[in-house]
Amino acid sequence: MIETAACLTIAAAQYPIEFLGDWQRYQEKLTGWVERAVAQGARLLVFPEYASLELASLFPPEVQRSLPGQLEALQDCLPHYRELHRELARRHGVHIVAGSFPVRQEDGSYRNRAYFFSPEGALDYQDKLLMTRFEDEQWGISGSNVLKVFETAFGRIGITICYDSEFPLIARALVEAGAELLLAPSCTETLAGYHRVRIGCQARALENQCYTVQAPTVGEAPWSPAVDLNTGAAAIYAPPDQGLPDSGVVVQGELNVPQWVIGEIDLERVRRVRRDGNVLNHRDWPLQVQRTGGEVVAVRL
């Protein structure tokens, strides 16, 4: 495919959580991952939710074993983390969604934050809105109530972090703000968790006639109480309609294998489907409100 303003090569990471031990090793690892994606033509690189937590391996064992201790210690890494991603995006002329990072707020709470870096060195972020039980009950991560769409040379992009991708109204708000591509960095312990996010991503692609991208963590990290088990496969999904895959799967990785999953999308194809597809889910979304706005009648059979 010849890349145009509507066409984009995306790299979604199946990223292994590893014991690093020092910052230099992390820098070399991340640099190598970015260079391999760029060598395959990727212009947008998506790392998973909580990929940053392997940085807890830089601290003493007592910090590694403590959820509150990890959160506190990781804040010292944050400026270097942002700067490394900013420099790699600028050096290679690509957009990068960094692995989400638990960022401490002024009131002492933490947000699960995915930073988005442009080729010019600009950055912004999307915070996760809805917390899983682990984040809420055991880890004390707080949800946001702010959604953003990111203006890029390829069009408007939204980010739905892991659990957020399982809720239709979050994605719909982004789509109604112009998003044609939704990115879902994820971190799931079990196969069931992976499939929940995958099903959510495919449903959001169908409902909104847009592309969605899932990028998970993979592998085992027994030293970490937060990301000790990681299961998933990266993929790019599309609405199954004219000119798009019948399965809705543009490309998908091999389960739990560390790798980039790279595919090409054409935003003009989803625009055509929204205008004149076999079905018109994007257009007909408001009709469901009209059709279901009245009384639900219970009938005994």
C-alpha positions as CSV (number, residue, x, y, z in Angstrom):
1,M,0.0,0.0,0.0
2,I,1.3,3.5,-0.9
3,E,1.1,5.6,2.3
4,T,-1.0,8.7,1.9
5,A,-2.6,11.2,4.3
6,A,-5.4,8.6,4.8
7,C,-3.0,5.5,4.9
8,L,-1.0,4.7,7.9
9,T,1.3,1.8,9.0
10,I,0.8,1.0,12.6
11,A,3.0,-1.1,15.0
12,A,1.2,-2.6,18.0
13,A,3.5,-4.1,20.6
14,Q,3.2,-7.5,22.3
15,Y,5.6,-6.2,24.8
16,P,7.4,-8.4,27.4
17,I,7.7,-7.3,31.0
18,E,11.3,-8.0,31.9
19,F,13.6,-7.6,34.8
20,L,16.0,-4.8,33.8
21,G,18.1,-3.9,36.8
22,D,19.3,-0.5,35.5
23,W,18.2,2.4,33.3
24,Q,20.8,1.8,30.6
25,R,19.3,-1.6,29.9
26,Y,15.8,-0.2,29.6
27,Q,17.0,2.6,27.3
28,E,18.6,0.0,25.1
29,K,15.5,-2.2,25.1
30,L,13.1,0.6,24.2
31,T,15.4,2.0,21.6
32,G,15.8,-1.4,19.9
33,W,12.0,-1.9,19.9
34,V,11.4,1.5,18.3
35,E,14.2,1.0,15.7
36,R,12.7,-2.4,14.6
37,A,9.3,-1.0,14.2
38,V,10.6,2.0,12.2
39,A,12.6,-0.4,10.0
40,Q,9.4,-2.1,9.0
41,G,7.8,1.2,8.0
42,A,5.7,2.0,11.0
43,R,4.6,5.6,11.5
44,L,2.5,5.1,14.7
45,L,3.9,2.9,17.5
46,V,1.6,1.7,20.3
47,F,3.0,0.3,23.5
48,P,0.8,-1.4,26.2
49,E,-0.9,-0.4,29.4
50,Y,1.5,-0.5,32.3
51,A,4.5,-1.4,30.2
52,S,6.4,1.1,32.3
53,L,6.1,-1.1,35.4
54,E,9.1,-3.1,34.4
55,L,11.0,0.0,35.7
56,A,10.2,-1.1,39.2
57,S,13.0,-3.7,38.7
58,L,15.5,-0.8,39.0
59,F,14.7,-0.6,42.7
60,P,15.5,-2.8,45.7
61,P,13.5,-6.0,46.3
62,E,11.5,-4.5,49.1
63,V,10.2,-1.8,46.7
64,Q,9.6,-4.4,44.0
65,R,7.3,-6.4,46.3
66,S,5.3,-3.4,47.5
67,L,2.5,-1.9,45.4
68,P,2.6,1.5,47.2
69,G,6.4,1.4,47.1
70,Q,6.5,0.9,43.4
71,L,4.1,3.8,42.8
72,E,6.2,6.1,44.9
73,A,9.6,5.1,43.5
74,L,8.5,5.2,39.9
75,Q,7.9,8.9,40.1
76,D,11.7,9.5,40.0
77,C,11.8,7.7,36.6
78,L,9.0,9.7,35.0
79,P,10.9,12.7,33.6
80,H,13.5,10.4,32.1
81,Y,10.8,8.1,30.7
82,R,9.0,11.0,29.0
83,E,12.3,12.4,27.6
84,L,13.4,9.1,26.2
85,H,10.1,8.6,24.3
86,R,10.1,12.2,23.2
87,E,13.7,11.8,21.8
88,L,12.9,8.5,20.0
89,A,9.7,10.0,18.4
90,R,11.6,13.1,17.2
91,R,14.7,11.1,16.0
92,H,12.7,8.7,13.9
93,G,9.9,11.0,12.9
94,V,7.1,8.9,14.3
95,H,4.2,9.1,16.7
96,I,4.6,7.0,19.8
97,V,2.0,6.0,22.5
98,A,4.2,5.1,25.5
99,G,3.4,2.3,27.8
100,S,1.0,3.8,30.4
101,F,2.5,5.2,33.6
102,P,1.0,5.6,37.1
103,V,1.5,9.3,37.6
104,R,1.1,10.9,41.0
105,Q,-1.3,13.9,41.2
106,E,-1.0,17.0,43.4
107,D,-3.5,15.5,45.9
108,G,-1.4,12.3,46.2
109,S,-3.6,10.1,44.1
110,Y,-2.4,8.3,41.0
111,R,-3.7,8.3,37.4
112,N,-3.0,5.6,34.8
113,R,-1.6,7.8,32.0
114,A,-0.8,7.1,28.4
115,Y,1.5,9.7,26.9
116,F,1.3,10.4,23.2
117,F,4.4,11.8,21.5
118,S,4.5,13.5,18.1
119,P,7.4,13.5,15.6
120,E,8.0,17.2,16.4
121,G,8.6,16.4,20.1
122,A,5.2,17.5,21.4
123,L,3.4,15.4,23.9
124,D,0.0,15.1,25.6
125,Y,-1.7,12.2,27.4
126,Q,-4.9,10.3,28.0
127,D,-5.7,9.1,31.5
128,K,-7.7,5.9,32.0
129,L,-11.3,6.6,33.0
130,L,-12.6,3.4,34.5
131,M,-10.5,1.3,36.9
132,T,-10.5,-2.5,37.2
133,R,-11.1,-4.0,40.6
134,F,-7.3,-4.5,41.0
135,E,-6.6,-0.9,40.3
136,D,-9.3,0.4,42.5
137,E,-9.4,-2.1,45.5
138,Q,-5.7,-3.1,45.8
139,W,-3.7,-0.4,44.1
140,G,-5.5,2.8,44.7
141,I,-5.4,4.2,41.1
142,S,-8.0,6.9,40.4
143,G,-10.0,7.3,37.3
144,S,-10.2,10.5,35.2
145,N,-13.3,12.1,33.6
146,V,-11.5,13.8,30.7
147,L,-11.4,12.4,27.2
148,K,-9.2,13.8,24.4
149,V,-8.9,13.4,20.7
150,F,-5.5,13.9,19.2
151,E,-5.1,15.8,16.0
152,T,-2.5,14.2,13.8
153,A,-1.4,14.3,10.1
154,F,-3.4,11.1,9.7
155,G,-6.6,12.3,11.3
156,R,-8.1,12.3,14.8
157,I,-7.1,9.5,17.2
158,G,-8.6,8.5,20.5
159,I,-7.1,6.3,23.3
160,T,-9.2,3.9,25.3
161,I,-6.9,2.3,27.9
162,C,-7.7,-1.4,28.4
163,Y,-10.9,-1.6,30.5
164,D,-12.2,1.7,28.9
165,S,-12.4,-0.2,25.6
166,E,-15.1,-2.4,27.0
167,F,-17.6,0.5,27.4
168,P,-19.4,1.7,24.2
169,L,-20.1,5.3,25.3
170,I,-16.5,6.1,26.0
171,A,-15.5,5.1,22.4
172,R,-18.7,6.8,21.0
173,A,-17.8,10.1,22.7
174,L,-14.4,10.0,20.9
175,V,-15.9,9.1,17.6
176,E,-18.5,11.9,17.8
177,A,-15.5,14.2,18.4
178,G,-14.0,13.0,15.1
179,A,-11.9,10.0,16.0
180,E,-11.5,7.4,13.2
181,L,-8.9,5.4,14.9
182,L,-9.0,4.1,18.5
183,L,-5.9,2.8,20.3
184,A,-6.3,0.4,23.2
185,P,-3.1,-0.2,25.2
186,S,-3.9,-3.2,27.5
187,C,-2.5,-5.3,30.3
188,T,-4.4,-8.5,31.1
189,E,-3.3,-11.3,33.4
190,T,-5.6,-14.1,32.0
191,L,-6.8,-15.3,28.7
192,A,-10.3,-14.3,29.7
193,G,-9.1,-10.7,30.4
194,Y,-7.4,-10.6,27.0
195,H,-10.5,-11.7,25.3
196,R,-12.6,-9.2,27.1
197,V,-10.5,-6.4,25.7
198,R,-10.3,-8.0,22.3
199,I,-14.1,-8.4,22.1
200,G,-14.5,-4.8,23.3
201,C,-12.1,-3.5,20.6
202,Q,-13.9,-5.5,17.8
203,A,-17.3,-4.3,19.0
204,R,-16.1,-0.7,19.1
205,A,-14.8,-1.0,15.5
206,L,-18.2,-2.5,14.4
207,E,-20.4,0.0,16.2
208,N,-18.4,3.1,15.1
209,Q,-17.2,1.9,11.8
210,C,-13.6,2.8,12.7
211,Y,-10.3,1.1,13.2
212,T,-9.2,-0.1,16.6
213,V,-5.7,-1.2,17.8
214,Q,-5.0,-3.5,20.8
215,A,-1.4,-3.6,22.2
216,P,-0.9,-5.9,25.3
217,T,1.9,-6.8,27.7
218,V,3.0,-10.4,27.6
219,G,5.2,-12.7,29.7
220,E,5.8,-13.4,33.3
221,A,7.4,-11.2,35.9
222,P,7.3,-13.1,39.2
223,W,9.2,-10.3,41.0
224,S,6.3,-7.9,40.4
225,P,3.0,-8.1,42.4
226,A,1.4,-5.8,39.8
227,V,2.3,-7.4,36.4
228,D,3.4,-10.8,37.3
229,L,1.4,-12.5,34.6
230,N,0.6,-11.0,31.2
231,T,-1.5,-12.6,28.5
232,G,-2.4,-11.2,25.1
233,A,-2.0,-10.8,21.3
234,A,-1.8,-7.4,19.5
235,A,-4.1,-6.7,16.6
236,I,-5.7,-4.1,14.4
237,Y,-9.4,-4.4,13.9
238,A,-11.8,-2.9,11.3
239,P,-15.5,-3.0,10.7
240,P,-16.3,-6.1,8.5
241,D,-17.7,-4.4,5.4
242,Q,-16.9,-3.4,1.9
243,G,-13.2,-3.2,1.1
244,L,-12.3,-4.4,4.7
245,P,-11.5,-7.9,6.0
246,D,-14.6,-10.1,6.4
247,S,-13.4,-11.2,9.8
248,G,-12.8,-7.6,10.9
249,V,-9.2,-8.6,11.7
250,V,-6.6,-6.6,9.7
251,V,-3.6,-8.3,11.4
252,Q,-3.1,-10.2,14.6
253,G,-0.1,-11.5,16.5
254,E,0.7,-14.9,17.9
255,L,-0.5,-15.2,21.5
256,N,2.1,-14.3,24.2
257,V,5.0,-14.1,21.8
258,P,7.0,-10.8,22.2
259,Q,6.8,-9.0,18.8
260,W,5.6,-6.1,16.9
261,V,2.3,-6.7,15.0
262,I,2.4,-4.3,12.1
263,G,-0.4,-3.6,9.6
264,E,-1.6,-0.9,7.2
265,I,-4.9,0.9,7.5
266,D,-6.6,3.2,5.1
267,L,-8.9,5.7,6.8
268,E,-10.6,6.5,3.5
269,R,-12.0,3.0,3.5
270,V,-13.8,3.5,6.8
271,R,-15.0,6.9,5.6
272,R,-16.6,5.2,2.5
273,V,-18.2,2.5,4.7
274,R,-19.6,5.1,7.0
275,R,-21.2,6.8,3.9
276,D,-22.3,3.8,1.9
277,G,-21.5,0.5,3.7
278,N,-23.7,-2.6,3.7
279,V,-24.8,-1.4,7.1
280,L,-24.5,2.1,8.6
281,N,-23.8,1.6,12.3
282,H,-22.1,5.0,12.6
283,R,-25.0,6.9,11.2
284,D,-27.7,4.8,12.9
285,W,-26.3,5.0,16.4
286,P,-28.9,7.7,17.4
287,L,-31.7,5.5,16.2
288,Q,-31.2,3.0,19.0
289,V,-31.9,5.7,21.5
290,Q,-35.1,6.6,19.7
291,R,-36.2,2.9,19.4
292,T,-35.4,2.0,23.0
293,G,-36.4,5.3,24.7
294,G,-39.9,4.1,25.7
295,E,-41.1,1.6,28.2
296,V,-39.7,-2.0,28.1
297,V,-42.6,-4.4,28.3
298,A,-42.3,-7.6,30.3
299,V,-44.1,-10.5,28.6
300,R,-44.8,-13.9,30.3
301,L,-44.6,-16.8,27.9
